[in-house]
Amino acid sequence: MTLRVLALDESGAEWDEALGQLPSRQRDVYFTSAYYLLWQHNGDGRACGAVYETTDGRVLYPFLRRPLSELPWLGEEFAGLDDIVSAYGYGGPLVAAPAERRAQVLAAFRTAFADWCAQDGVASEFVRCHPLLHTEEGLADTMDMVAANETVVCRLGTPDEHLAAMNSATRRNVRKAQRAGLQFAVEGGDEAYAAFLDLYLQTMRRRDAAAFYLFDEHHVADFRELLGDRQALLMVRHEGRPVAAALFMFSDCFAHYHLGGSDAEAQALRPNNLLFFEAMNWAAGLGLTELHLGGGYRAGGEDELLRFKAGFSPLRARFHYGRAVHLREPYELAQTRRAAAGPGADSGFFPAYRAALTT
């Protein structure tokens, strides 16, 4: 049995080759080196991937590695210590093994990975598990697992089947948008990506989104360049003017809604309803099986975004997150230092030493 931890900015091709050997359903875009390098470029940590191989199977597990010394309340005293987290969206370990051996292969990987974390200065680990691939299965023995929010999944078929799966209000709104003459297209020009970013930032500011979500033109350019033909910009226009747009990404089986925005002045025309309906048709045309719309924008429960998405499909998938401490003594010292720095906005945050200060 072997465990290798790759730096994806140096060994991305090796990682993607290993990913390409997994069953097609597991080769999701969320696990590619390109997706993890997107978040490395965003400043979220160094993109890494653990590859574990035995005679019974293999495990692939991507993550971002973040230095603790970057935190102002910890500083250089914690140089050489890190923590790890899955990238924005969903991750977790991909296990390729016969069904009767899966649990043993995963358990052996978790033992080897915990040993590596302890030896390589990784204090803690946080993972957001993929709700369609159920990467949370088997992790409860080695991590503190928490069931989080529901996400919305659309089964793909024909346009008529997509309409039939919607609730009546969503279906009426799609037809209202069509009668209003709104036009849908998959767009690829610089102007369209700039228009998307403008709509996205308008939407985030209306929602009082945290600063993390106010992505700039560099992030959009990285998304476009790194993901290449695994990403698409879908847009709805009214009389030539962009009124709703979203970035999607896709792989062999799934398409995923990534970021979206719309013009508040055009909401009465229901451009978002047309956008999501046409996204289903577009994804089906690629031969994909499911479109994952994700959940809401508030942690812990239902909000208006989740209610909107729920109108397109009755299918749900719940995502889980996992937490583990690998170096107890420095973790607890970091917690103490963080508590001394001032109150935090989220008392349940993990790892606790990264909780933002209340402002």
C-alpha positions in Angstrom: 0.0 0.0 0.0 1.2 3.5 -0.8 0.2 7.0 0.0 1.4 9.9 -2.2 0.5 13.5 -1.6 0.8 15.6 -4.8 1.1 19.4 -5.2 -1.3 20.0 -8.0 0.5 23.0 -9.4 3.4 20.7 -10.1 1.8 17.3 -10.6 -1.7 18.2 -11.9 -1.3 16.0 -15.0 -0.4 13.0 -12.8 -3.5 13.7 -10.6 -5.8 14.0 -13.5 -4.5 10.8 -15.0 -5.2 9.0 -11.8 -8.7 10.6 -11.7 -9.3 9.5 -15.3 -8.8 5.8 -14.2 -11.9 6.0 -11.9 -15.4 5.1 -13.0 -17.0 7.8 -15.1 -19.4 8.9 -12.4 -16.6 9.6 -10.0 -14.6 11.8 -12.5 -16.5 14.9 -11.5 -15.2 18.4 -12.2 -15.1 19.2 -8.5 -12.1 16.8 -8.2 -10.0 17.9 -11.1 -6.7 19.7 -10.7 -8.1 22.6 -12.7 -10.9 23.2 -10.1 -8.5 23.0 -7.2 -6.0 25.4 -8.9 -8.8 27.8 -9.4 -9.1 28.1 -5.6 -5.3 28.2 -5.1 -5.3 31.2 -7.5 -8.1 32.7 -5.3 -5.7 32.6 -2.3 -7.5 29.8 -0.5 -4.5 27.5 0.0 -2.2 25.2 -2.0 -4.0 22.7 -4.1 -3.0 19.1 -3.2 -4.2 15.6 -3.8 -3.7 12.4 -1.8 -3.4 9.2 -3.9 -3.7 6.0 -1.9 -3.3 2.6 -3.6 -3.6 -1.0 -2.4 -4.1 -4.3 -4.1 -7.8 -4.0 -3.2 -8.5 -0.5 -4.6 -7.5 3.2 -4.6 -8.6 6.4 -3.0 -8.2 10.0 -4.4 -8.7 12.9 -2.0 -8.1 16.5 -3.1 -7.7 19.4 -0.6 -6.3 22.8 0.0 -3.4 23.2 2.4 -3.4 26.5 4.4 -0.6 27.8 6.7 -1.7 28.6 10.2 0.9 31.4 10.4 -1.2 33.5 8.0 -3.6 34.1 10.8 -2.8 37.4 12.7 -3.6 36.0 16.1 -1.3 33.0 15.6 1.6 34.4 13.5 5.1 33.1 13.0 5.1 30.9 16.1 2.9 28.5 14.2 5.2 28.5 11.1 5.4 25.0 9.7 1.8 24.1 10.8 -1.1 23.9 8.4 -4.7 22.8 8.1 -6.6 21.4 5.2 -10.0 22.0 3.7 -11.9 20.9 0.6 -12.4 23.6 -2.0 -15.5 25.7 -2.3 -18.3 23.4 -3.3 -18.0 19.7 -2.6 -15.2 17.1 -2.2 -14.3 14.2 0.0 -12.5 10.9 -0.7 -13.2 9.0 -4.0 -13.0 5.3 -3.3 -12.6 2.9 -6.2 -12.8 -0.6 -4.8 -15.1 -3.7 -5.0 -18.2 -3.0 -2.9 -17.3 -5.7 -0.4 -13.8 -4.1 0.1 -14.7 -0.4 0.0 -15.0 0.0 3.8 -11.6 -1.6 4.4 -9.9 0.4 1.7 -11.3 3.6 3.0 -10.4 2.8 6.6 -6.8 2.0 5.6 -6.6 5.2 3.7 -7.8 7.2 6.7 -5.2 5.6 8.9 -2.4 6.3 6.5 -3.7 9.9 5.9 -4.0 10.7 9.6 -0.4 9.5 10.1 0.7 11.7 7.2 -1.1 14.7 8.7 0.5 14.2 12.1 4.0 13.8 10.6 3.7 16.7 8.1 2.3 19.3 10.5 -1.4 19.3 9.6 -3.3 20.3 12.7 -6.9 19.9 11.4 -9.0 18.8 8.5 -12.4 20.0 7.2 -14.2 18.4 4.3 -17.5 19.2 2.5 -18.7 15.9 1.0 -20.2 15.5 -2.5 -23.9 15.0 -2.2 -24.3 13.1 -5.4 -21.4 10.8 -4.9 -22.0 10.3 -1.2 -18.4 10.7 -0.3 -19.4 11.0 3.4 -20.0 7.2 3.5 -17.7 5.5 5.9 -16.1 8.7 7.3 -17.9 8.7 10.6 -15.3 6.3 12.1 -12.5 8.8 11.7 -14.2 12.2 11.5 -16.9 14.1 13.3 -19.6 14.1 10.6 -22.5 16.6 10.4 -25.5 16.5 8.1 -25.8 19.9 6.5 -28.2 21.5 4.0 -30.3 19.9 1.3 -29.4 20.6 -2.4 -31.6 20.4 -5.5 -31.0 17.8 -8.2 -32.7 17.7 -11.6 -32.9 14.5 -13.5 -32.3 15.2 -17.2 -34.4 14.1 -20.1 -36.5 16.0 -22.6 -37.8 19.6 -22.4 -41.3 18.3 -21.7 -40.0 16.0 -18.9 -38.2 19.0 -17.4 -41.4 21.1 -17.4 -43.3 18.2 -16.0 -40.9 17.9 -13.0 -41.4 21.5 -12.1 -44.0 22.8 -9.6 -46.8 24.7 -11.2 -45.6 28.2 -10.2 -42.1 27.6 -11.8 -43.7 26.2 -14.9 -45.9 29.3 -15.3 -42.9 31.5 -14.8 -41.0 29.8 -17.5 -43.9 30.3 -19.9 -44.2 33.9 -18.9 -40.5 34.5 -19.7 -41.0 32.8 -23.1 -44.0 35.0 -23.9 -42.1 38.1 -22.9 -39.6 37.3 -25.7 -36.6 36.6 -23.5 -33.8 34.9 -25.4 -31.4 32.2 -24.1 -27.9 31.4 -25.4 -24.7 29.8 -24.4 -22.2 32.6 -24.7 -18.4 32.7 -24.9 -17.3 36.3 -25.6 -15.4 38.6 -23.3 -18.4 41.0 -23.3 -20.7 38.3 -22.0 -18.3 37.2 -19.2 -18.0 40.9 -18.2 -21.8 41.2 -18.2 -22.1 38.1 -16.1 -19.7 39.5 -13.5 -21.7 42.7 -13.3 -25.0 40.8 -12.8 -23.4 38.5 -10.2 -21.9 41.3 -8.1 -25.3 43.2 -8.3 -27.0 40.1 -6.9 -24.4 39.5 -4.2 -24.7 43.1 -2.9 -28.5 42.8 -2.8 -28.0 39.8 -0.6 -25.4 41.5 1.6 -23.0 38.6 0.8 -19.8 38.2 2.7 -16.6 39.7 1.1 -15.5 36.1 0.2 -18.3 35.9 -2.4 -17.5 39.1 -4.2 -15.3 37.5 -6.8 -13.6 39.7 -9.3 -12.7 39.6 -13.0 -9.5 37.7 -12.2 -11.5 34.9 -10.6 -13.9 34.7 -13.6 -10.9 34.7 -16.0 -9.3 31.9 -14.0 -12.5 29.9 -14.0 -12.8 30.3 -17.8 -9.2 29.5 -18.6 -8.5 26.7 -16.1 -11.8 24.8 -16.7 -11.8 25.4 -20.4 -14.3 23.2 -22.2 -15.6 22.0 -18.8 -17.3 25.3 -18.1 -20.0 27.4 -19.8 -21.7 30.7 -19.5 -25.4 30.6 -19.9 -27.3 33.9 -20.4 -30.8 35.3 -20.9 -31.2 38.6 -22.7 -34.2 40.9 -23.0 -34.1 43.1 -26.2 -30.4 42.4 -26.4 -29.6 43.3 -22.8 -28.2 40.7 -20.4 -30.8 40.2 -17.6 -29.7 36.8 -16.1 -26.5 34.7 -16.4 -24.8 31.9 -14.7 -21.6 29.9 -14.8 -21.9 26.1 -15.0 -19.4 23.4 -15.0 -19.7 19.8 -16.1 -18.0 16.4 -16.4 -19.0 13.0 -17.7 -22.3 12.7 -15.8 -23.1 15.9 -13.9 -23.5 19.6 -14.6 -23.3 21.9 -11.6 -24.6 25.5 -11.2 -21.6 27.5 -9.9 -22.3 31.2 -9.7 -25.2 33.3 -11.0 -26.8 36.7 -11.0 -29.6 38.7 -12.5 -30.9 42.3 -13.0 -33.3 43.3 -10.3 -35.3 45.5 -12.7 -36.1 42.5 -14.9 -37.3 40.1 -12.3 -40.9 40.5 -13.3 -40.1 38.9 -16.6 -38.8 35.8 -14.8 -35.4 35.5 -16.5 -34.0 33.1 -13.9 -36.8 30.7 -14.5 -36.0 30.6 -18.2 -32.2 30.4 -17.5 -32.6 27.3 -15.3 -35.0 25.6 -17.6 -32.7 26.1 -20.6 -29.8 25.0 -18.4 -31.6 21.6 -18.0 -32.1 21.3 -21.7 -28.5 22.3 -22.4 -27.1 19.8 -20.0 -29.3 17.0 -21.3 -28.1 17.9 -24.8 -24.6 17.1 -23.6 -25.7 13.6 -22.6 -25.5 14.2 -18.9 -27.7 12.5 -16.4 -28.2 15.1 -13.7 -28.0 18.9 -13.2 -27.1 19.8 -9.6 -28.4 23.2 -8.7 -27.0 23.2 -5.2 -28.7 24.7 -2.1 -29.4 28.1 -0.7 -27.0 30.8 0.4 -27.6 30.6 4.1 -26.0 28.0 6.2 -28.3 25.8 8.3 -31.6 25.9 6.5 -34.0 27.1 3.9 -34.0 30.5 2.2 -35.5 32.1 -0.8 -32.7 30.8 -3.2 -33.3 27.2 -2.1 -37.1 27.7 -2.5 -36.5 29.0 -6.0 -34.3 26.1 -7.0 -36.7 23.6 -5.4 -39.4 24.6 -7.9 -37.4 22.9 -10.7 -37.3 19.4 -9.3 -38.6 17.3 -6.4 -35.3 15.5 -6.0 -33.0 16.4 -3.1 -29.5 15.4 -2.0 -28.1 16.3 1.4 -24.5 17.2 1.8 -22.4 16.5 4.9 -19.2 17.9 6.3 -16.5 16.3 8.3 -14.1 17.6 10.9 -10.9 16.0 12.4 -8.1 17.2 14.6 -4.8 15.6 13.9 -2.5 17.6 16.2 -4.4 18.2 19.4 -1.9 20.3 21.3 -1.2 23.0 18.7 -4.9 22.9 17.8 -5.9 23.7 21.3 -3.2 26.4 21.7 -4.5 28.0 18.5 -8.0 28.0 19.9 -6.8 29.7 23.0 -5.0 32.4 21.0 -8.0 32.9 18.8 -10.3 33.3 21.9 -8.0 35.9 23.3 -8.1 37.9 20.1 -11.8 38.7 20.5 -15.4 37.4 20.0 -16.2 35.6 16.8 -19.2 35.9 14.5 -19.8 32.2 14.4 -19.3 30.1 17.6 -19.7 26.8 15.8 -17.0 27.5 13.2 -14.4 24.8 12.5 -11.6 25.1 12.9 -12.3 27.4 15.8 -9.1 29.3 15.4 -10.1 30.5 11.9 -13.5 32.0 13.1 -13.6 35.6 11.9 -13.6 38.4 14.4 -16.9 40.1 15.1 -17.0 43.5 13.4 
